[in-house]
Amino acid sequence: MINNEKVGENIRLLRVAKKMSQEKLGQKANVSAAMIGYIEKGLKPLPLKTGYLIAKALDCTVDELIEKECQIIAEK
């Protein structure tokens, strides 16, 4: 099972690296800034469609959003 907090942390790190606010990311991904905040804090799971939109807005792949978490699961 994917850890929502790890995925949210990955999204936050990518967003900050791109110097984007939650509001700007939300606008680019057509998702509310509040939803971005919930996902980054691990309070909401990342739906596939939303993950795709966020990845596109961050110019990365969905795999990159969850990659670190997948590596941790594979190591167990």
Sine and cosine of phi, psi and omega as CSV:
sin_phi,cos_phi,sin_psi,cos_psi,sin_omega,cos_omega
0.00,0.00,0.66,-0.76,-0.03,-1.00
-0.99,0.17,0.70,-0.71,0.01,-1.00
-1.00,0.10,0.92,-0.40,-0.04,-1.00
-0.86,0.51,-0.57,0.82,-0.02,-1.00
-0.91,0.41,-0.63,0.77,0.00,-1.00
-0.93,0.38,-0.68,0.74,0.03,-1.00
-0.89,0.45,-0.70,0.71,0.03,-1.00
-0.87,0.50,-0.64,0.77,0.03,-1.00
-0.90,0.43,-0.66,0.75,0.05,-1.00
-0.87,0.49,-0.69,0.73,0.02,-1.00
-0.89,0.45,-0.70,0.71,0.01,-1.00
-0.88,0.48,-0.70,0.71,0.00,-1.00
-0.89,0.46,-0.69,0.73,0.04,-1.00
-0.90,0.43,-0.66,0.75,0.00,-1.00
-0.89,0.46,-0.73,0.68,-0.01,-1.00
-0.90,0.43,-0.64,0.77,0.03,-1.00
-0.87,0.48,-0.52,0.86,0.03,-1.00
-1.00,0.03,0.06,1.00,0.01,-1.00
0.84,0.55,0.72,0.69,0.01,-1.00
-0.92,-0.40,0.60,-0.80,0.14,-0.99
-0.99,0.13,0.24,-0.97,0.09,-1.00
-0.88,0.48,-0.60,0.80,0.01,-1.00
-0.89,0.45,-0.72,0.69,-0.01,-1.00
-0.90,0.43,-0.69,0.72,0.04,-1.00
-0.88,0.48,-0.69,0.72,0.03,-1.00
-0.85,0.52,-0.68,0.73,0.03,-1.00
-0.89,0.46,-0.73,0.69,-0.03,-1.00
-0.92,0.40,-0.53,0.85,-0.04,-1.00
-1.00,-0.10,-0.02,1.00,-0.04,-1.00
0.85,0.52,0.68,0.74,0.02,-1.00
-0.74,-0.67,0.55,-0.83,-0.01,-1.00
-0.92,0.40,0.50,-0.87,0.06,-1.00
-0.87,0.49,-0.58,0.82,0.02,-1.00
-0.88,0.47,-0.66,0.75,0.01,-1.00
-0.91,0.41,-0.64,0.77,0.06,-1.00
-0.85,0.52,-0.71,0.71,0.02,-1.00
-0.87,0.49,-0.70,0.72,0.02,-1.00
-0.89,0.46,-0.67,0.74,-0.01,-1.00
-0.92,0.40,-0.71,0.71,-0.02,-1.00
-0.89,0.46,-0.54,0.84,0.01,-1.00
-1.00,0.10,-0.08,1.00,-0.01,-1.00
0.98,0.21,0.27,0.96,-0.02,-1.00
-0.99,0.11,-0.36,0.93,0.04,-1.00
-0.78,-0.63,0.63,-0.78,0.08,-1.00
-0.94,0.34,0.36,-0.93,-0.01,-1.00
-1.00,-0.03,0.97,-0.26,0.06,-1.00
-0.91,0.42,0.51,-0.86,-0.06,-1.00
-0.84,0.55,-0.73,0.68,-0.02,-1.00
-0.88,0.48,-0.69,0.72,0.02,-1.00
-0.91,0.42,-0.64,0.77,0.06,-1.00
-0.86,0.50,-0.67,0.74,0.04,-1.00
-0.88,0.47,-0.72,0.69,-0.02,-1.00
-0.91,0.42,-0.66,0.75,0.02,-1.00
-0.92,0.39,-0.69,0.72,0.02,-1.00
-0.87,0.50,-0.69,0.72,0.02,-1.00
-0.88,0.47,-0.68,0.73,0.01,-1.00
-0.91,0.40,-0.51,0.86,0.01,-1.00
-1.00,-0.03,0.03,1.00,0.00,-1.00
0.84,0.55,0.76,0.65,0.06,-1.00
-0.59,-0.81,-0.11,-0.99,0.03,-1.00
-0.97,-0.26,0.31,-0.95,0.07,-1.00
-0.87,0.49,-0.60,0.80,0.05,-1.00
-0.82,0.57,-0.66,0.75,-0.01,-1.00
-0.91,0.41,-0.49,0.87,0.03,-1.00
-0.93,0.37,-0.55,0.84,-0.07,-1.00
-0.92,-0.40,0.02,1.00,-0.13,-0.99
-0.81,0.59,-0.76,0.65,-0.04,-1.00
-0.86,0.50,-0.66,0.75,0.01,-1.00
-0.91,0.42,-0.66,0.76,0.02,-1.00
-0.89,0.46,-0.62,0.79,0.03,-1.00
-0.90,0.44,-0.65,0.76,0.01,-1.00
-0.90,0.44,-0.69,0.72,0.01,-1.00
-0.90,0.45,-0.67,0.74,-0.03,-1.00
-0.90,0.43,-0.51,0.86,-0.03,-1.00
-0.97,0.26,-0.32,0.95,-0.05,-1.00
-0.98,0.21,0.00,0.00,0.00,0.00
